[in-house]
Amino acid sequence: MAPSLIETTTYSPVKLATKSAIDIQTKPTTCLDRLPHVQCHVRARVPTTTGSDVWMYLYENDADDKEHLAIVFGNSIWSRSLNRVWDGENELQRMVRGAYTGDLHPGRTSSWADDSQQHGPTTLTGAPLVRVHSECFTGETAWSTRCDCGEQFDEAGRLMVAGLTSGASSGRSTPDDSSEPSEPSSGVIVYLRQEGRGIGLKEKLKTFNVQDLGRDTLEANLFLNHPADARNFGVATAILVDLGLGVDSNPAGIRLLTNNPNKLGTVGGPRGEVKIKERVPMIPLAWKTDGEVGIQSPELEGYLKTKTERMGHML
């Protein structure tokens, strides 16, 4: 007879499910046979605390009712769907939705594009950094130390602003800003509205209570009849293609910032629409700096242990 929830402090985790069952349930629940259709509806310049501007692109799609985002670093990446001329629109309408080049004032240039320019001025000379990041209200807004999502988001942005170091290009990054190039490099954070690994904030908060009763992050999801990871990354792939990072216009590929084997296996798309040239690991800052900076908590250590030992994350 399975123990009750209240007895989980003495419950052996390996009894919850077999390894094969966990392997099945940690994979994305939906494997798309085609990419969703995405449409960028607006682009806006966002000045940031890093001192560099970023461009925020808002997307809608035909796979869910959520508004997903692409945060673009640098000026060499552009949305194809945004840049297309929409039926009946005028110059002011194009400016309002962000289909212009240069600064609005001063220095804006015409936003109209002929057929040869409809796909936007994506002009990359190498493989840009890309982070596919899922929304995490608790980690990014409420200072939670149950995960390192907020830290990963900040670190991805820092790397894209600073540019890759020689260490990062070989798969590792360094916290020593003095050795990094001063010019920002191109990069994209695709921000997916997939809170709680796809189960939503309400259910995610329930898993916190289950964790406080003795189960880890994987077991808590399964206890509530959710997959360990309910996300799908097809929208992210479609956004990358729209931004000119697909193999049709960017044969050099991308450098994907991730520890997650599911992302590594699916962000490329069902038909290889995006080439993943290199995986750049996201090492927790506390690990890289021997605890000098970064999040330190028993909850985070348990979370990272579960992700590496039971969910196959590459750390």
Residue frames as qw, qx, qy, qz and C-alpha x, y, z in Angstrom:
[[0.000, 0.889, 0.458, 0.000, 0.00, 0.00, 0.00],
 [0.401, 0.531, -0.035, 0.746, 1.42, 3.38, -0.98],
 [0.320, -0.345, -0.491, 0.733, 2.18, 5.70, 1.93],
 [0.063, 0.898, 0.431, -0.060, -0.02, 8.73, 2.49],
 [0.358, 0.788, -0.028, 0.501, 1.17, 12.17, 1.46],
 [0.389, -0.861, 0.195, -0.263, 1.89, 13.14, 5.05],
 [0.868, -0.375, 0.285, 0.157, 4.31, 10.24, 5.38],
 [0.739, 0.642, -0.051, 0.197, 6.52, 11.28, 2.50],
 [0.122, -0.872, 0.459, -0.118, 9.40, 12.38, 4.72],
 [0.533, -0.388, 0.752, 0.012, 10.35, 8.70, 5.07],
 [0.829, 0.448, 0.296, -0.154, 9.25, 7.67, 1.58],
 [0.532, -0.281, 0.551, 0.578, 11.98, 6.45, -0.74],
 [0.356, 0.604, -0.163, -0.695, 11.81, 8.43, -4.01],
 [0.111, 0.280, -0.854, -0.424, 12.76, 5.41, -6.13],
 [0.206, 0.286, 0.922, -0.162, 9.48, 3.74, -5.19],
 [0.350, 0.536, 0.198, -0.742, 7.42, 6.46, -6.82],
 [0.763, 0.585, -0.015, -0.276, 8.03, 5.32, -10.37],
 [0.863, -0.023, 0.314, 0.395, 10.38, 3.17, -12.36],
 [0.274, -0.469, 0.329, 0.773, 13.18, 4.80, -14.31],
 [0.190, 0.243, 0.731, 0.609, 11.42, 4.01, -17.59],
 [0.045, -0.795, -0.605, -0.014, 8.23, 5.67, -16.36],
 [0.243, -0.786, -0.037, 0.568, 10.16, 8.76, -15.32],
 [0.316, -0.182, 0.549, 0.752, 11.98, 8.84, -18.67],
 [0.123, 0.527, 0.729, 0.418, 8.64, 8.81, -20.49],
 [0.151, -0.866, -0.471, 0.064, 7.09, 11.50, -18.34],
 [0.346, -0.654, 0.073, 0.668, 10.03, 13.88, -18.46],
 [0.307, 0.121, 0.571, 0.752, 9.75, 14.25, -22.22],
 [0.287, 0.145, -0.029, -0.946, 7.55, 16.99, -23.73],
 [0.511, 0.266, 0.743, -0.342, 3.97, 15.73, -23.86],
 [0.630, 0.703, 0.248, -0.219, 3.34, 16.96, -27.40],
 [0.465, -0.265, 0.557, 0.635, 5.70, 16.18, -30.26],
 [0.462, 0.692, 0.090, -0.546, 4.63, 18.43, -33.14],
 [0.721, 0.207, 0.545, 0.374, 4.84, 17.14, -36.70],
 [0.364, 0.651, 0.235, 0.623, 4.90, 20.71, -38.00],
 [0.260, -0.078, -0.310, 0.911, 5.87, 24.09, -36.64],
 [0.084, 0.755, 0.561, -0.328, 3.06, 26.38, -35.44],
 [0.309, 0.667, 0.254, 0.629, 2.32, 29.49, -37.46],
 [0.387, -0.572, -0.311, 0.653, 3.62, 32.56, -35.65],
 [0.236, 0.777, 0.269, 0.518, 3.01, 36.24, -36.31],
 [0.395, -0.218, -0.302, 0.840, 4.96, 39.10, -34.77],
 [0.008, 0.837, 0.527, 0.150, 2.48, 41.88, -33.98],
 [0.079, -0.984, 0.061, -0.150, 4.72, 44.51, -32.43],
 [0.759, 0.073, -0.224, 0.607, 8.38, 45.33, -31.85],
 [0.190, -0.961, -0.034, -0.200, 9.61, 47.96, -29.41],
 [0.466, 0.474, -0.483, 0.569, 12.93, 49.28, -28.15],
 [0.695, -0.688, -0.205, -0.045, 13.53, 48.69, -24.44],
 [0.200, 0.702, -0.511, 0.454, 16.41, 50.52, -22.70],
 [0.864, -0.313, -0.392, 0.044, 17.83, 48.32, -19.96],
 [0.535, -0.824, 0.186, 0.028, 19.86, 48.51, -16.77],
 [0.851, -0.061, 0.260, 0.452, 22.76, 46.90, -18.64],
 [0.114, -0.647, 0.234, 0.716, 23.24, 50.12, -20.59],
 [0.033, -0.078, 0.771, 0.631, 22.28, 48.43, -23.86],
 [0.631, 0.175, 0.042, -0.755, 18.93, 48.60, -25.60],
 [0.280, 0.056, 0.949, 0.136, 17.09, 45.41, -26.49],
 [0.441, 0.029, -0.392, -0.807, 14.28, 44.88, -28.96],
 [0.387, 0.097, 0.828, -0.395, 11.17, 43.14, -27.67],
 [0.369, 0.039, -0.647, -0.666, 9.05, 41.27, -30.21],
 [0.531, 0.049, 0.627, -0.568, 5.57, 40.04, -29.27],
 [0.232, 0.106, -0.846, -0.468, 4.19, 36.98, -31.05],
 [0.749, 0.056, 0.358, -0.556, 0.85, 35.27, -31.40],
 [0.059, 0.266, -0.922, -0.276, 0.49, 31.75, -32.79],
 [0.713, -0.053, -0.338, -0.612, -2.01, 29.08, -33.79],
 [0.555, 0.027, -0.814, 0.167, -0.94, 26.52, -31.16],
 [0.334, -0.478, -0.660, 0.474, -2.08, 28.27, -27.97],
 [0.019, -0.894, -0.357, -0.270, -3.74, 31.51, -26.83],
 [0.566, -0.670, -0.047, 0.478, -0.61, 32.95, -25.24],
 [0.332, 0.926, -0.143, 0.105, 1.54, 35.91, -26.22],
 [0.861, -0.221, 0.069, 0.453, 5.15, 34.75, -26.39],
 [0.004, 0.970, -0.160, -0.181, 8.14, 37.08, -26.64],
 [0.828, 0.217, -0.027, 0.516, 11.52, 37.32, -28.29],
 [0.280, -0.919, 0.100, 0.260, 14.06, 39.60, -26.64],
 [0.792, 0.478, 0.065, 0.374, 16.61, 40.48, -29.30],
 [0.457, -0.730, 0.169, 0.480, 20.10, 41.81, -28.58],
 [0.338, -0.240, 0.538, 0.734, 21.82, 43.76, -31.35],
 [0.433, 0.571, 0.031, -0.697, 20.50, 45.10, -34.65],
 [0.169, 0.360, -0.788, -0.470, 21.26, 42.22, -37.01],
 [0.035, 0.244, 0.969, -0.012, 18.20, 40.08, -36.24],
 [0.352, 0.117, -0.048, -0.927, 14.77, 41.01, -37.56],
 [0.515, 0.262, 0.757, -0.304, 11.28, 39.49, -37.75],
 [0.092, 0.105, 0.738, 0.660, 10.08, 38.49, -41.20],
 [0.068, -0.630, -0.763, -0.129, 6.39, 38.59, -40.29],
 [0.170, -0.751, -0.270, 0.578, 6.73, 42.02, -38.66],
 [0.181, -0.424, 0.361, 0.811, 8.52, 43.51, -41.64],
 [0.199, 0.359, 0.788, 0.458, 5.96, 42.40, -44.21],
 [0.218, -0.030, -0.064, -0.973, 3.60, 45.08, -45.47],
 [0.215, 0.356, 0.857, -0.305, 0.11, 44.36, -44.15],
 [0.112, 0.531, 0.657, 0.523, -2.93, 44.97, -46.33],
 [0.142, -0.841, -0.402, -0.335, -4.27, 48.50, -46.08],
 [0.560, -0.659, -0.189, 0.465, -1.76, 49.82, -43.56],
 [0.287, 0.922, -0.052, 0.255, -0.11, 53.21, -43.80],
 [0.500, 0.478, -0.469, 0.549, 3.32, 54.44, -42.77],
 [0.322, -0.535, 0.399, -0.671, 2.18, 55.58, -39.31],
 [0.922, -0.214, 0.050, -0.320, 0.61, 52.20, -38.57],
 [0.866, 0.255, -0.330, 0.274, 3.85, 50.48, -39.50],
 [0.194, 0.545, -0.473, 0.665, 5.82, 52.76, -37.21],
 [0.604, -0.461, 0.259, -0.597, 3.42, 52.12, -34.32],
 [0.984, -0.128, 0.043, -0.117, 3.85, 48.36, -34.61],
 [0.550, -0.651, 0.451, 0.266, 7.63, 48.76, -34.90],
 [0.800, 0.329, 0.389, 0.317, 8.22, 47.99, -38.57],
 [0.235, 0.960, -0.136, 0.068, 10.92, 50.61, -39.10],
 [0.825, 0.064, -0.181, 0.532, 14.69, 50.79, -39.14],
 [0.252, 0.411, -0.227, 0.846, 16.87, 53.15, -37.16],
 [0.088, -0.313, -0.634, 0.702, 15.48, 55.24, -34.30],
 [0.132, 0.763, 0.630, 0.060, 12.01, 56.74, -34.43],
 [0.107, 0.951, 0.037, 0.286, 13.44, 60.16, -33.63],
 [0.427, 0.702, -0.267, -0.503, 15.85, 61.20, -34.85],
 [0.064, -0.475, 0.828, 0.291, 17.04, 59.02, -37.68],
 [0.689, 0.233, 0.651, -0.216, 14.11, 56.82, -38.63],
 [0.078, 0.256, -0.680, -0.683, 14.18, 55.51, -42.18],
 [0.665, 0.055, -0.261, -0.697, 11.25, 54.34, -44.28],
 [0.549, -0.166, 0.768, -0.286, 9.60, 51.16, -43.06],
 [0.819, 0.422, 0.026, -0.387, 8.27, 50.11, -46.44],
 [0.436, -0.375, 0.777, 0.256, 9.84, 47.00, -47.90],
 [0.629, 0.396, -0.411, -0.527, 9.81, 45.69, -51.45],
 [0.973, -0.005, -0.135, -0.187, 9.67, 42.00, -52.25],
 [0.700, 0.373, -0.481, 0.373, 13.43, 41.57, -51.99],
 [0.071, 0.399, -0.546, 0.733, 13.44, 43.02, -48.47],
 [0.681, -0.425, -0.217, -0.555, 10.32, 41.43, -47.01],
 [0.861, -0.222, -0.433, 0.145, 12.25, 38.95, -44.93],
 [0.466, -0.883, 0.039, 0.031, 14.04, 41.65, -42.98],
 [0.368, 0.793, -0.444, 0.198, 17.68, 42.67, -42.67],
 [0.853, -0.458, 0.247, 0.036, 18.99, 39.64, -40.78],
 [0.582, 0.694, -0.385, 0.177, 22.72, 39.78, -41.50],
 [0.754, -0.589, 0.289, -0.013, 24.63, 37.38, -39.27],
 [0.415, 0.682, -0.602, 0.002, 28.25, 36.42, -39.70],
 [0.174, 0.244, -0.915, 0.270, 28.28, 33.63, -37.12],
 [0.474, -0.410, -0.772, -0.105, 26.14, 31.55, -34.81],
 [0.233, -0.568, 0.180, -0.768, 24.28, 33.81, -32.33],
 [0.012, -0.004, -0.859, 0.511, 23.55, 32.88, -28.74],
 [0.537, -0.328, -0.406, -0.663, 19.97, 31.73, -28.14],
 [0.077, -0.015, 0.833, -0.548, 18.22, 31.04, -24.86],
 [0.482, -0.376, -0.589, -0.529, 14.77, 29.40, -24.90],
 [0.054, 0.080, -0.657, 0.747, 13.44, 30.48, -21.50],
 [0.345, -0.540, -0.723, -0.260, 10.15, 29.54, -19.86],
 [0.276, -0.670, 0.030, -0.689, 8.31, 32.05, -17.71],
 [0.591, -0.247, -0.671, 0.374, 8.97, 31.67, -13.96],
 [0.243, -0.822, -0.130, -0.499, 7.06, 34.18, -11.84],
 [0.751, -0.654, -0.052, 0.075, 8.43, 32.88, -8.55],
 [0.787, -0.155, 0.110, 0.587, 12.06, 32.85, -9.65],
 [0.388, 0.400, 0.226, 0.799, 12.05, 36.05, -11.70],
 [0.197, -0.665, -0.164, -0.701, 9.70, 38.23, -9.64],
 [0.701, -0.647, -0.072, -0.291, 9.28, 36.77, -6.14],
 [0.008, -0.731, 0.638, -0.239, 13.00, 36.08, -5.41],
 [0.961, -0.182, 0.086, -0.189, 12.45, 32.33, -5.04],
 [0.035, -0.635, 0.770, 0.043, 15.48, 30.18, -4.27],
 [0.826, 0.054, 0.528, -0.188, 13.67, 26.98, -5.17],
 [0.788, 0.457, 0.304, 0.279, 15.08, 27.31, -8.70],
 [0.394, -0.440, 0.226, 0.775, 17.69, 29.27, -10.63],
 [0.435, 0.648, 0.556, 0.284, 15.39, 30.44, -13.45],
 [0.007, 0.993, 0.078, -0.087, 15.84, 34.13, -12.66],
 [0.442, -0.655, 0.462, 0.402, 19.59, 33.70, -12.47],
 [0.585, 0.142, 0.668, 0.438, 19.64, 31.87, -15.80],
 [0.310, 0.853, 0.394, 0.144, 17.60, 34.62, -17.44],
 [0.157, -0.957, 0.148, 0.195, 19.94, 37.32, -16.13],
 [0.544, -0.437, 0.581, 0.419, 23.05, 35.36, -17.09],
 [0.578, 0.435, 0.593, 0.353, 21.79, 34.77, -20.63],
 [0.179, 0.962, 0.188, 0.083, 21.21, 38.49, -21.04],
 [0.375, -0.818, 0.328, 0.286, 24.62, 39.30, -19.58],
 [0.627, -0.123, 0.624, 0.449, 26.34, 36.98, -22.04],
 [0.471, 0.645, 0.511, 0.318, 24.46, 38.44, -24.98],
 [0.012, -0.999, -0.015, 0.035, 25.30, 42.00, -23.99],
 [0.430, -0.730, 0.454, 0.276, 28.94, 41.25, -23.29],
 [0.632, 0.570, -0.483, -0.207, 29.56, 38.90, -26.20],
 [0.986, -0.133, -0.087, 0.055, 31.01, 35.43, -26.00],
 [0.269, -0.786, 0.549, 0.091, 34.42, 35.04, -24.41],
 [0.430, 0.437, -0.775, -0.153, 36.90, 32.52, -25.67],
 [0.148, -0.090, 0.915, -0.363, 35.88, 30.36, -22.72],
 [0.596, 0.319, 0.424, -0.602, 32.19, 30.62, -23.54],
 [0.620, 0.499, -0.384, -0.467, 32.77, 29.75, -27.18],
 [0.336, 0.273, -0.901, 0.010, 34.24, 26.47, -26.03],
 [0.582, -0.376, -0.695, -0.195, 31.20, 25.74, -23.91],
 [0.496, -0.515, -0.501, 0.488, 31.92, 27.66, -20.70],
 [0.049, 0.868, 0.113, 0.480, 31.41, 31.22, -19.55],
 [0.530, -0.046, -0.445, 0.720, 33.33, 33.31, -17.08],
 [0.215, -0.868, -0.430, 0.125, 32.11, 35.83, -14.49],
 [0.443, -0.453, 0.095, 0.768, 35.17, 38.01, -15.13],
 [0.405, 0.852, 0.310, -0.119, 33.74, 40.89, -17.16],
 [0.133, -0.820, 0.343, 0.438, 37.18, 42.40, -17.70],
 [0.362, -0.233, 0.790, 0.436, 38.10, 39.69, -20.21],
 [0.466, 0.551, 0.692, 0.006, 34.95, 40.08, -22.30],
 [0.297, 0.290, 0.387, 0.823, 34.65, 42.11, -25.50],
 [0.055, 0.320, 0.322, -0.889, 33.13, 45.56, -25.10],
 [0.385, 0.099, -0.407, -0.823, 30.91, 45.33, -28.18],
 [0.675, 0.065, 0.552, -0.485, 27.54, 43.59, -27.71],
 [0.021, -0.105, 0.898, 0.427, 26.90, 40.52, -29.82],
 [0.595, -0.091, -0.345, -0.720, 23.69, 39.39, -31.43],
 [0.077, -0.035, -0.964, 0.253, 21.49, 37.05, -29.46],
 [0.533, -0.316, -0.344, -0.705, 17.90, 36.12, -28.68],
 [0.156, 0.026, 0.858, -0.488, 16.03, 35.11, -25.55],
 [0.444, -0.276, -0.614, -0.592, 12.79, 33.43, -26.61],
 [0.196, -0.095, 0.646, -0.732, 10.51, 33.95, -23.61],
 [0.399, -0.237, -0.793, -0.395, 7.77, 31.31, -23.55],
 [0.499, -0.342, 0.245, -0.758, 4.67, 31.69, -21.38],
 [0.785, -0.052, -0.609, -0.102, 5.01, 28.17, -19.98],
 [0.330, -0.619, 0.454, -0.550, 4.91, 28.75, -16.23],
 [0.694, -0.319, 0.567, -0.310, 5.82, 25.81, -14.02],
 [0.175, -0.219, 0.895, 0.346, 7.27, 23.68, -16.82],
 [0.258, -0.102, -0.682, -0.676, 3.93, 24.04, -18.56],
 [0.261, -0.439, -0.855, 0.093, 1.45, 23.33, -15.74],
 [0.163, -0.770, -0.260, -0.559, 0.65, 26.95, -14.81],
 [0.038, 0.492, -0.484, 0.722, 1.23, 29.02, -11.70],
 [0.724, -0.377, 0.133, -0.562, -1.64, 27.60, -9.64],
 [0.987, -0.034, -0.156, -0.005, -0.48, 24.01, -10.05],
 [0.558, 0.462, -0.436, 0.534, 3.14, 25.05, -9.63],
 [0.250, -0.545, 0.416, -0.684, 2.39, 26.56, -6.22],
 [0.914, -0.244, 0.044, -0.320, 0.70, 23.30, -5.26],
 [0.875, 0.229, -0.334, 0.265, 3.91, 21.46, -6.13],
 [0.125, 0.588, -0.479, 0.639, 5.76, 23.72, -3.69],
 [0.658, -0.420, 0.318, -0.538, 3.54, 22.42, -0.90],
 [0.994, 0.041, -0.089, -0.055, 4.11, 18.84, -2.03],
 [0.600, 0.486, -0.437, 0.462, 7.86, 19.48, -2.03],
 [0.186, -0.560, 0.471, -0.656, 7.63, 20.82, 1.52],
 [0.870, -0.243, 0.220, -0.369, 6.03, 17.50, 2.45],
 [0.645, -0.436, 0.611, 0.146, 9.14, 15.68, 1.32],
 [0.789, 0.373, 0.440, 0.211, 9.04, 15.09, -2.43],
 [0.361, -0.303, 0.332, 0.817, 11.35, 16.50, -5.07],
 [0.294, 0.452, -0.124, -0.833, 10.40, 18.66, -8.03],
 [0.319, 0.110, -0.810, -0.479, 9.84, 15.69, -10.33],
 [0.152, -0.268, -0.934, 0.182, 7.81, 13.67, -7.82],
 [0.161, 0.417, 0.413, -0.793, 5.66, 16.66, -6.93],
 [0.403, 0.290, -0.385, -0.778, 4.51, 17.01, -10.54],
 [0.380, -0.009, -0.891, -0.248, 3.77, 13.31, -10.85],
 [0.031, -0.268, -0.811, 0.519, 1.92, 13.26, -7.51],
 [0.317, 0.486, 0.256, -0.773, -0.46, 15.92, -8.89],
 [0.672, 0.423, 0.606, 0.057, -0.91, 13.89, -12.11],
 [0.337, 0.894, -0.166, -0.244, 1.20, 16.22, -14.23],
 [0.860, 0.344, -0.142, 0.349, 4.13, 15.23, -16.44],
 [0.624, -0.462, -0.048, 0.629, 7.50, 16.14, -15.01],
 [0.105, -0.367, 0.262, 0.887, 7.81, 18.52, -17.96],
 [0.453, 0.601, 0.645, -0.136, 4.65, 19.49, -19.88],
 [0.099, 0.742, -0.164, -0.643, 6.28, 22.02, -22.18],
 [0.747, 0.429, 0.412, 0.298, 6.63, 22.05, -25.93],
 [0.312, -0.579, 0.202, 0.726, 9.21, 24.13, -27.76],
 [0.482, 0.453, 0.614, 0.431, 7.64, 24.24, -31.23],
 [0.077, 0.967, 0.242, 0.015, 6.57, 27.88, -30.85],
 [0.398, -0.763, 0.301, 0.410, 10.15, 28.80, -29.93],
 [0.555, -0.024, 0.634, 0.539, 11.48, 27.11, -33.06],
 [0.324, 0.725, 0.532, 0.293, 8.91, 28.90, -35.22],
 [0.135, -0.974, -0.038, 0.179, 9.89, 32.23, -33.67],
 [0.495, -0.520, 0.471, 0.513, 13.56, 31.56, -34.39],
 [0.491, 0.317, 0.645, 0.493, 12.73, 30.79, -38.02],
 [0.136, 0.909, 0.375, 0.120, 10.70, 34.02, -38.25],
 [0.290, -0.900, 0.164, 0.283, 13.71, 35.91, -36.87],
 [0.559, 0.743, -0.365, -0.048, 15.86, 34.61, -39.70],
 [0.288, -0.595, 0.740, -0.128, 17.69, 32.02, -37.61],
 [0.917, 0.138, 0.333, -0.169, 16.44, 28.99, -39.52],
 [0.658, -0.180, 0.558, 0.472, 18.67, 26.95, -41.79],
 [0.521, 0.692, 0.426, 0.262, 17.22, 28.67, -44.88],
 [0.183, 0.923, -0.029, 0.338, 18.81, 32.00, -43.95],
 [0.300, -0.789, 0.489, -0.219, 21.25, 31.15, -41.15],
 [0.905, 0.173, -0.389, 0.002, 23.20, 28.02, -42.12],
 [0.243, 0.497, -0.643, 0.530, 25.79, 28.78, -39.43],
 [0.591, -0.391, -0.703, 0.058, 23.23, 27.74, -36.81],
 [0.363, -0.796, 0.068, -0.480, 22.79, 28.90, -33.24],
 [0.309, 0.201, -0.774, 0.514, 24.56, 28.42, -29.91],
 [0.596, -0.541, -0.419, -0.421, 21.87, 27.18, -27.55],
 [0.060, -0.417, 0.619, -0.663, 22.19, 28.12, -23.88],
 [0.826, -0.262, -0.119, -0.485, 20.73, 25.11, -22.08],
 [0.192, -0.369, 0.884, -0.212, 21.31, 22.17, -19.77],
 [0.708, 0.172, 0.469, -0.499, 18.05, 20.50, -20.84],
 [0.276, -0.109, 0.859, 0.417, 18.34, 17.52, -23.21],
 [0.372, 0.622, 0.684, -0.089, 14.69, 17.97, -24.25],
 [0.195, 0.888, -0.023, -0.416, 15.48, 21.44, -25.58],
 [0.167, -0.539, 0.687, 0.458, 18.58, 20.19, -27.31],
 [0.315, 0.108, 0.914, 0.234, 16.53, 17.49, -29.02],
 [0.254, 0.669, 0.699, -0.012, 13.47, 19.54, -30.00],
 [0.019, 0.793, 0.037, -0.608, 14.39, 23.21, -30.55],
 [0.187, -0.276, 0.672, 0.661, 15.88, 22.24, -33.90],
 [0.590, 0.291, -0.069, -0.750, 12.35, 21.48, -35.08],
 [0.848, 0.100, 0.483, -0.196, 10.60, 18.38, -36.46],
 [0.813, 0.529, 0.153, 0.189, 12.34, 18.77, -39.83],
 [0.680, -0.168, 0.054, 0.712, 15.59, 20.37, -38.74],
 [0.197, 0.901, 0.282, 0.263, 14.35, 23.90, -39.31],
 [0.155, -0.931, 0.291, -0.155, 17.01, 25.35, -36.98],
 [0.788, 0.262, -0.453, 0.324, 20.60, 24.12, -36.78],
 [0.592, -0.795, 0.127, -0.031, 21.98, 23.85, -33.25],
 [0.569, 0.641, -0.448, 0.255, 25.70, 24.28, -33.78],
 [0.371, 0.239, -0.678, 0.588, 26.71, 24.19, -30.13],
 [0.569, -0.694, -0.431, -0.092, 25.30, 23.75, -26.66],
 [0.172, 0.503, -0.415, 0.738, 26.50, 26.36, -24.17],
 [0.497, -0.405, -0.740, 0.202, 25.87, 25.10, -20.61],
 [0.276, -0.747, -0.007, -0.604, 24.20, 27.24, -17.97],
 [0.588, -0.054, -0.654, 0.472, 26.35, 26.59, -14.93],
 [0.408, -0.846, -0.344, -0.009, 24.90, 27.94, -11.64],
 [0.185, 0.835, -0.261, 0.448, 26.87, 31.02, -10.60],
 [0.622, -0.664, 0.353, -0.216, 27.45, 29.65, -7.10],
 [0.952, -0.013, 0.235, 0.195, 29.13, 26.61, -8.63],
 [0.644, 0.623, -0.008, 0.443, 31.31, 28.67, -10.97],
 [0.076, 0.766, -0.269, 0.579, 32.45, 31.08, -8.28],
 [0.487, -0.042, -0.755, 0.437, 32.73, 28.72, -5.29],
 [0.314, -0.676, -0.638, 0.196, 29.82, 30.46, -3.62],
 [0.260, -0.184, -0.083, 0.944, 31.08, 34.03, -3.99],
 [0.388, 0.171, -0.076, -0.902, 28.01, 35.02, -6.03],
 [0.449, -0.059, -0.772, -0.445, 24.80, 33.32, -7.06],
 [0.731, -0.387, -0.044, -0.560, 21.88, 31.63, -5.34],
 [0.284, 0.207, -0.890, 0.289, 22.63, 29.33, -2.45],
 [0.641, -0.226, 0.280, -0.678, 19.89, 27.40, -0.70],
 [0.373, -0.107, 0.918, -0.078, 19.13, 23.78, 0.23],
 [0.651, 0.516, 0.429, -0.355, 16.02, 23.96, -1.95],
 [0.482, 0.756, -0.325, -0.301, 18.05, 24.94, -5.00],
 [0.062, -0.486, 0.869, 0.063, 20.65, 22.25, -4.37],
 [0.525, 0.143, 0.811, -0.214, 17.90, 19.65, -4.16],
 [0.604, 0.681, 0.160, -0.381, 16.28, 21.01, -7.32],
 [0.325, 0.725, -0.557, -0.241, 19.53, 20.86, -9.28],
 [0.273, -0.288, 0.916, -0.053, 20.30, 17.38, -7.96],
 [0.630, 0.359, 0.630, -0.277, 16.92, 16.11, -9.13],
 [0.561, 0.752, -0.071, -0.337, 17.29, 17.71, -12.56],
 [0.199, 0.649, -0.720, -0.148, 20.73, 16.17, -13.10],
 [0.210, -0.217, 0.944, -0.132, 20.23, 12.75, -11.50],
 [0.421, 0.335, 0.806, -0.249, 16.60, 12.06, -12.42],
 [0.496, 0.765, 0.274, -0.307, 15.75, 14.29, -15.38],
 [0.800, 0.262, 0.307, 0.444, 18.99, 14.00, -17.33],
 [0.143, 0.989, -0.030, 0.019, 20.03, 17.65, -17.28],
 [0.816, 0.290, -0.136, 0.480, 23.63, 18.13, -18.32],
 [0.210, -0.926, 0.197, -0.243, 25.46, 19.81, -15.47]]
